[in-house]
Amino acid sequence: MFLHLGSEVLVFQKDIIGIFDYNLIKKSRATKEFMEIAANEHLVIRGEEDKKIKSFIVTSKKIYLSPISADTLQKRVMSGNNNFFV
């Protein structure tokens, strides 16, 4: 199954390690450092530049920044709702 992350980005659900609120980066020094290292290693993927980032999704290969809230993405995973045209 795929999960639609917004900005025409789909990832395999089996590759997802975690879905997190983007504000966590501001609250946690460790998370901020993790994201800085990932960005320096070109592992962070951002969709459309003009959309506000609400969550970040850590997968086995990359980290995706999404305009969709972490709560909404988690609900999609739990409900099996993988409608690509949401």
C-alpha positions as CSV (number, residue, x, y, z in Angstrom):
1,M,0.0,0.0,0.0
2,F,1.0,3.6,-0.7
3,L,0.5,6.7,1.5
4,H,-0.1,10.0,-0.2
5,L,2.0,12.7,1.5
6,G,0.7,15.6,-0.6
7,S,2.6,17.5,-3.3
8,E,2.2,14.4,-5.6
9,V,4.4,12.3,-3.3
10,L,3.6,8.7,-2.6
11,V,5.6,6.3,-0.3
12,F,5.2,2.6,0.5
13,Q,3.7,2.3,3.9
14,K,6.0,-0.6,4.7
15,D,9.0,1.9,4.3
16,I,7.6,4.3,6.9
17,I,9.5,4.4,10.2
18,G,7.6,7.3,11.7
19,I,5.2,10.3,11.1
20,F,5.9,13.4,13.2
21,D,4.6,16.9,13.7
22,Y,6.9,19.4,12.1
23,N,6.8,21.6,15.3
24,L,8.8,18.8,17.1
25,I,11.9,20.2,15.3
26,K,11.5,23.5,17.3
27,K,10.9,21.7,20.6
28,S,13.6,19.0,20.5
29,R,17.3,19.8,20.0
30,A,18.0,16.1,19.1
31,T,15.4,16.2,16.4
32,K,16.7,19.5,15.1
33,E,20.2,18.0,14.9
34,F,18.9,14.9,13.2
35,M,17.1,16.9,10.5
36,E,20.2,19.1,10.0
37,I,22.4,16.0,9.4
38,A,19.8,14.5,7.1
39,A,19.6,17.8,5.1
40,N,23.4,18.0,4.8
41,E,23.4,14.4,3.4
42,H,20.6,15.3,0.9
43,L,18.1,12.9,2.5
44,V,15.3,15.5,3.0
45,I,12.7,15.7,0.3
46,R,10.4,18.8,0.1
47,G,7.4,18.9,-2.2
48,E,6.1,22.3,-3.3
49,E,8.1,25.2,-1.8
50,D,5.1,27.4,-1.4
51,K,3.1,25.1,0.9
52,K,3.5,25.2,4.7
53,I,5.1,22.1,6.2
54,K,3.0,20.4,8.8
55,S,4.8,17.1,9.2
56,F,7.8,15.1,8.4
57,I,7.9,11.4,7.5
58,V,10.9,9.3,8.2
59,T,11.3,6.3,5.8
60,S,14.0,3.7,5.4
61,K,15.6,5.8,2.7
62,K,14.6,9.5,2.9
63,I,12.8,12.0,5.1
64,Y,9.8,13.7,3.4
65,L,8.3,17.1,4.4
66,S,4.6,17.2,4.0
67,P,1.9,19.9,3.9
68,I,-0.5,17.4,5.5
69,S,-0.7,17.2,9.3
70,A,0.8,14.2,11.1
71,D,-2.6,13.4,12.6
72,T,-4.2,13.2,9.2
73,L,-1.5,11.0,7.8
74,Q,-1.6,8.7,10.8
75,K,-5.4,8.4,10.4
76,R,-5.0,7.5,6.7
77,V,-2.5,4.7,7.6
78,M,-4.7,3.4,10.4
79,S,-8.0,3.5,8.4
80,G,-6.5,2.1,5.2
81,N,-7.8,5.2,3.4
82,N,-5.2,5.7,0.7
83,N,-7.3,7.8,-1.7
84,F,-4.7,9.6,-3.8
85,F,-7.1,12.4,-4.7
86,V,-7.7,13.6,-1.2
